[in-house]
């Protein structure tokens, strides 16, 4: 049974379709990549899955939950987390504090307990800190845990962005160009982390990435978007030889 199902999704802005009848199926534990030229609708699709946009038509379900018109907060509660293409971190606080802030929905205790930091407040805080420290260790961020995020190198901040999403302990992780702007060495590290997320955490991953070499190396399946429509889907090697995909990228069958 599919973990995520996107059925005939259309997203319109003022009569222009950013997505047009898109169908995507993702099985548990897969790494599915979404590729396509600039403006093809890739980020719009992630926005629909994560609740930032609501489709004009169609339906999106995740593990039996209807996401079509759900809020981002509700969708996060179902087990879907997202790392953004443009880094959306709090630059004036530490890595540890950014990751703890990501878990604010789990910090549920009374004002009285919080004021004296006793009983349930202490237990909840300790448990959430345990989860965050595990993610810091997993993403090899220990040297930066108390550093202000705004002072960190770009490649480390991209890693913190992924770590923040992981702090929500997602079943499905949406990665929007996590390697954009990185050096070759930083890309290799990020690929390793993504593969470890799949293997060690059992998290399903949907990846948007412009580096086709990376996509072809690590994806289980690939969907190709062009002008808001799926023009090809399948295993990486099959998609790479598809004439429609070649034409979308290079403008001709050659």
FIPA-720445 format. One record per atom (N, C-alpha, C): residue in three letters; y, x, z. Coordinates in steps of 0.02 Angstrom, whole numbers, plus 50000, padded with zeros to 5 digits. Atoms other than C-alpha are relative to their C-alpha. Example, Ala and Ser with C-alpha at 12.3 -4.5 7.8 and 13.67 -1.06 7.14 Angstrom:
2
ALA499415004550000ALA497755061550390ALA500605004550000SER499414995849997SER499475068450357SER500554996150037
***
This chain:
254
UNK499405004250000UNK500005000050000UNK500625004450000UNK499394996150005UNK501725006649953UNK500384999950066UNK499584999849941UNK502805012550096UNK500704997349984UNK499355002450024UNK504415009449998UNK499914996949931UNK500035003350065UNK504604997249854UNK500704997849980UNK499365002150030UNK506174995449748UNK499824995949938UNK500225004550052UNK505964980449634UNK500584997149961UNK499525002950046UNK507084976549485UNK500715000150028UNK499364999549967UNK508634982749577UNK500565001349950UNK499394999150040UNK510314980749491UNK500595000350048UNK499404999249959UNK511954986549567UNK500605000149953UNK499435000750046UNK513584981149483UNK500655001050037UNK499324999249976UNK515384986349510UNK500474997649946UNK499525002650048UNK516644975549418UNK499724999249930UNK500325001150065UNK515424971349279UNK499655006149971UNK500354993950023UNK514784989249260UNK499395001050044UNK500634999149963UNK512974992149310UNK499895007450016UNK500194993249979UNK512725007949412UNK499255000850000UNK500735000350004UNK510885002949422UNK499834993749961UNK500175005650043UNK510014991549299UNK499244999149998UNK500715001650000UNK508294984549339UNK499555005750021UNK500374994149978UNK507664999749434UNK499404998150042UNK500615000849961UNK505874999849499UNK499765007050023UNK500254993849971UNK505275013649616UNK499494998250053UNK500515000949949UNK503685014549720UNK499855006850031UNK500134993849965UNK503405027749853UNK499434998950050UNK500575000549955UNK501755030349944UNK500115004350062UNK499924996049939UNK501615037050122UNK499815007349988UNK500144992950004UNK501695056050132UNK500165003349934UNK499824997150065UNK502335058649955UNK500685003550003UNK499344997450015UNK503765069349896UNK500174997549930UNK499805003050064UNK504595059149759UNK500715002349985UNK499344997750020UNK506065066649665UNK500324995149951UNK499605004150046UNK507445056849578UNK500475004849964UNK499584995450038UNK508265066649438UNK500354996149945UNK499635003050055UNK509455063049296UNK500685003349993UNK499344997050010UNK511125068449222UNK500514997350050UNK499465002549956UNK512745066549320UNK500184992949980UNK499825007050012UNK513205048249339UNK499424995649981UNK500585003950020UNK511435042349308UNK499834994450050UNK500145005149951UNK511395032049469UNK499575002250058UNK500464997449949UNK510385043349584UNK500264998550071UNK499725001149933UNK511535042749736UNK500104992650013UNK499955007349992UNK511855024149706UNK499344997050023UNK500665002449979UNK509985021449724UNK499885001550074UNK500084998349929UNK509945030749890UNK500464995750044UNK499545004349963UNK511465020749945UNK499714993050010UNK500325006649994UNK510495004649913UNK499425000350050UNK500574999449954UNK508945010750005UNK500235000750072UNK499764998749932UNK509965016450156UNK500494994950026UNK499595005549977UNK511045000850164UNK500755001049992UNK499284999150011UNK512735008250114UNK500254995549944UNK499875005150051UNK512684997249958UNK499464994750006UNK500505005450005UNK511814980549938UNK499924998249927UNK500115001550071UNK511014977149769UNK500284993249979UNK499785006450028UNK511744963649658UNK499414995549987UNK500635003550012UNK509984958649609UNK499425004550021UNK500604996149984UNK508224964049656UNK499855000050075UNK500244999949931UNK507324968049818UNK499765007050018UNK500234993649974UNK506974983449925UNK499634998650065UNK500395000949938UNK505594983650057UNK499745006850023UNK500274994049969UNK505004997150177UNK499544998050056UNK500525001749951UNK503384994950274UNK500054992750023UNK499975007149986UNK503564976150262UNK500684997450020UNK499325002149981UNK505414975950312UNK500424999249937UNK499555001150057UNK506664968750188UNK500655003850012UNK499394995949993UNK508064981650166UNK500574997649956UNK499535001750054UNK508974972550026UNK500714998950025UNK499335001549974UNK510424966250131UNK500065002350073UNK499984997649931UNK510074975450294UNK500565005250009UNK499484995149985UNK511394986250379UNK499695007050007UNK500264993249990UNK511235005350387UNK499705000950070UNK500264999449931UNK510985003850576UNK499304997050005UNK500665003249998UNK509534991750553UNK499485004149963UNK500464996150042UNK508735002350416UNK499805006450036UNK500164994049960UNK508845017850526UNK499484998250053UNK500485002249950UNK507925007950660UNK499304999049974UNK500665000850031UNK506515004650538UNK499665006749986UNK500304993450011UNK506255023450516UNK500225003449936UNK499734996850060UNK507345028350367UNK500625004050020UNK499434995749985UNK508545043150386UNK500225003649937UNK499714997150060UNK509685051750264UNK500425006150015UNK499554994350000UNK510495068650237UNK500444999549938UNK499525001450053UNK512065067550131UNK500145006149957UNK499814994750046UNK512595077549980UNK500625003750025UNK499414997149968UNK514315080450056UNK499884999950075UNK500194999249930UNK514055087050231UNK500414995350044UNK499685005049958UNK514435073150356UNK499875001650074UNK500104997749931UNK514455082750520UNK500665000250037UNK499404999249958UNK515675084050666UNK500125007550009UNK499884992850000UNK516415101250639UNK500255002950066UNK499704997649938UNK517265102350809UNK499535000250059UNK500484999649945UNK515675101250913UNK499405004149977UNK500554995450014UNK514085111450923UNK499434996749960UNK500605002450034UNK512465109950826UNK499614995450046UNK500375004149951UNK511605103350982UNK500334993250009UNK499655006349990UNK512945090151008UNK499974995549939UNK500085004050061UNK512865084550826UNK499334996549998UNK500675002950002UNK510995081750840UNK499914994850056UNK500035005049946UNK511165072751008UNK500384993749981UNK499615005850022UNK512495061450933UNK499604995849950UNK500415003750047UNK511255056750796UNK499534995250035UNK500475004049962UNK510135049450932UNK500344995150047UNK499635004349953UNK511475038651012UNK499684993150007UNK500315006649995UNK510505022750972UNK499414999950049UNK500564999749953UNK509095028851085UNK500245001050072UNK499734998849933UNK510245032251232UNK500194993450033UNK499905006749973UNK510035015551317UNK499894999950075UNK500035000749927UNK510445014451501UNK500664997050024UNK499425003649974UNK511695005551612UNK500585004750014UNK499414996049985UNK513465011351647UNK499935003250069UNK500094997249933UNK513005013651830UNK499555006050000UNK500464994450004UNK511535024851789UNK500325006049966UNK499664994650036UNK512605034751668UNK500515003550044UNK499464997249960UNK514005037251794UNK499755005050052UNK500284995349950UNK512855045951919UNK499455004449970UNK500524996350036UNK511635052751789UNK499365000450041UNK500595000449957UNK510145046951889UNK499524994849972UNK500515005050019UNK508525037351860UNK499904999549926UNK500145001250071UNK508385029651687UNK500455004349956UNK499544995950041UNK509915039051622UNK499735007149993UNK500274993150003UNK509155055851667UNK499375000349958UNK500634999950038UNK507445051351596UNK500134999349925UNK499855001050071UNK508165045051431UNK500335006249971UNK499654994050024UNK509315060151414UNK499515005849990UNK500494994550004UNK507885072351448UNK499554999049940UNK500445001350056UNK506765063951319UNK500365001249934UNK499644999050062UNK508105063851185UNK500175007449990UNK499874992850006UNK508545081951223UNK499365003649977UNK500634996950021UNK506705086351202UNK499904999449925UNK500075001150073UNK506675078651027UNK500475004549961UNK499504996050035UNK508275087650976UNK499825007450003UNK500184993049994UNK507695104451042UNK499415001749955UNK500574999050045UNK506075102450944UNK500245000749928UNK499734999650068UNK507075099450784UNK500385006649990UNK499644993650005UNK508195114550819UNK499505005749989UNK500524994950007UNK506635125250837UNK499684999549931UNK500335001150065UNK505825117550681UNK500435002549943UNK499554998150053UNK507365120650573UNK500305007050010UNK499804993149986UNK507595138250646UNK500765000650010UNK499285000249986UNK509335134150712UNK500165002650070UNK499894997749931UNK509115141950885UNK500605004750006UNK499424995549992UNK510405155850852UNK500674996449997UNK499375003550011UNK511705142550811UNK500084993850045UNK500035006549964UNK511305128850938UNK500644998450037UNK499385001349962UNK512925130951038UNK500635001749959UNK499434998250043UNK514025136350891UNK500334993749972UNK499645005650031UNK515375124650824UNK499794999649927UNK500255000950068UNK514735117350661UNK500515002149948UNK499484998250048UNK516405119950575UNK500075007449988UNK499964992750008UNK516245138750600UNK499385003049966UNK500644997550027UNK514505140250523UNK500045001149924UNK500044999250073UNK514105146750348UNK499764993649967UNK500165006150037UNK513885133350215UNK499254998550001UNK500735001150004UNK512005135750198UNK499714997750066UNK500245002249934UNK511745133850386UNK500224992850013UNK499765006949990UNK512815118050389UNK499564995049961UNK500455004350038UNK511705110650252UNK499344999050038UNK500625000549960UNK510205114450362UNK500104995550060UNK499845004449943UNK511055106050510UNK500024992749977UNK499985006950027UNK511345090650401UNK499304997149995UNK500695002450003UNK509475089350369UNK499724999250071UNK500245000349931UNK509115092950553UNK500244993750035UNK499735006149968UNK510245078650606UNK499604993949978UNK500425005550023UNK509255066650497UNK499315000250033UNK500664999249969UNK507625073650567UNK500004998050073UNK499965001749929UNK508245070550744UNK499864992550012UNK500165007149994UNK507995051950710UNK499264998649994UNK500735000650007UNK506125055250690UNK499814995049946UNK500115005050053UNK506075046250522UNK499295000049972UNK500615000650039UNK504565039950429UNK500155001649926UNK499774998650068UNK505555041450266UNK500665003850005UNK499404995950000UNK506845055150238UNK500305000249930UNK499655000050064UNK508135053550099UNK500445006249998UNK499634993750006UNK508835070350042UNK500404999949935UNK499565000250058UNK510345069849926UNK500285007049986UNK499814993250021UNK510505087049844UNK500075004750060UNK499964995649941UNK510085097150001UNK500115007349982UNK499934992950020UNK510155113449900UNK500635001349959UNK499394999150040UNK511815110549811UNK500445005450029UNK499544994749979UNK512925125949819UNK499695005750038UNK500334994849961UNK511625136849902UNK499845006149958UNK500254994050033UNK511145154649861UNK499254999249989UNK500725000250014UNK509395158249796UNK499595000550064UNK500364999249937UNK508815164049967UNK500044993750043UNK499925006249961UNK509525148550052UNK499594994349970UNK500425005150032UNK508655137449923UNK499275000950018UNK500714998649983UNK506995145949957UNK499854997850071UNK500105002249931UNK507215142750143UNK499974992350004UNK499995007449997UNK507655124350114UNK499374997149970UNK500645002350029UNK506135121950002UNK499445000650051UNK500514999049948UNK505055129150141UNK500054994750054UNK499915005049949UNK505815117350267UNK499774993149976UNK500195006550027UNK505545102250154UNK499244999349997UNK500735000250003UNK503725106650126UNK499694999650070UNK500245000449931UNK503495109150314UNK500114992950029UNK499875006949978UNK504275091950346UNK499444995549976UNK500555003950028UNK502945084550233UNK499345001650035UNK500664997949975UNK501475094650299UNK499934999250075UNK500064999849928UNK501855096050484UNK500224993650034UNK499745006049969UNK502805080050519UNK499754993649966UNK500275005850035UNK501975068650393UNK500534995249976UNK499445004150021UNK503675062250338UNK500024999449924UNK499905001150071UNK503865054550166UNK500705002249981UNK499354997350021UNK505285062450067UNK500184997449930UNK499715001350066UNK506375056049925UNK500565005149991UNK499554994350012UNK507335070549850UNK500404999049936UNK499574999350058UNK508825070749733UNK500195007449994UNK499864992850008UNK509025088249662UNK500115001649927UNK499834998050069UNK509825096049507UNK499615006149978UNK500394994150019UNK508765111849513UNK499314997749977UNK500625002850028UNK507365106349397UNK499415004550015UNK500554995649983UNK506335121749437UNK499714998250068UNK500235002149933UNK506245116449620UNK499644993349995UNK500295006750007UNK505885098349572UNK499295000449971UNK500654999650033UNK504455103049457UNK499485003750042UNK500464996249958UNK503705114949585UNK499734996150059UNK500205002949936UNK503645103849739UNK499884992550000UNK500045007350000UNK503655085549685UNK499294997549986UNK500625003550018UNK502135074049686UNK500124995749938UNK499825004150057UNK503005062149566UNK500755000449990UNK499294999650018UNK504685061449477UNK500204993649964UNK499675005450037UNK505795047049424UNK500625002849967UNK499414997750037UNK507115050349291UNK500454994149986UNK499515005250012UNK508685039749286UNK500495002349946UNK499464998750049UNK509935038749143UNK500374993449990UNK499595006050005UNK511375026349136UNK499734994350042UNK500215005149952UNK510655017249287UNK499324997149988UNK500665002650015UNK508935014449212UNK499475005550007UNK500564995349998UNK507245022749240UNK499755001049929UNK500224998650068UNK506825031349076UNK499325003549998UNK500664996849998UNK505265040449135UNK499795000750073UNK500284998849934UNK504125042249285UNK499305002949992UNK500674997150003UNK502555052249322UNK499985006650035UNK500074993349971UNK501925069249374UNK500515004649967UNK499474995650026UNK503175083449351UNK499865002749931UNK500154997050065UNK502275091349205UNK500054994949943UNK499955005250051UNK502195074749111UNK500724998249986UNK499295001850008UNK504025070649142UNK500365005549961UNK499664994450032UNK504565088049084UNK499905000049924UNK500145000150071UNK503775084948913UNK500184993449967UNK499835006550027UNK504425067248892UNK500615000549954UNK499434999450046UNK505555066148737UNK500634996550024UNK499415003649975UNK506705053348821UNK500365004150053UNK499704995849948UNK506995065248966UNK500355006049968UNK499694994350034UNK507335080048851UNK500654997949966UNK499395002450034UNK508585069748752UNK500554998550051UNK499505001649950UNK509465063848911UNK500345006350026UNK499734993849971UNK509695081848970UNK500345004449949UNK499734995250049UNK510015091548811UNK500284996649938UNK499685003750055UNK510545077948689UNK499615000049935UNK500405000150061UNK509125079848567UNK499285001650015UNK500724999249988UNK507245080748547UNK499805007450004UNK500164992949995UNK507335099748539UNK500095002650070
***
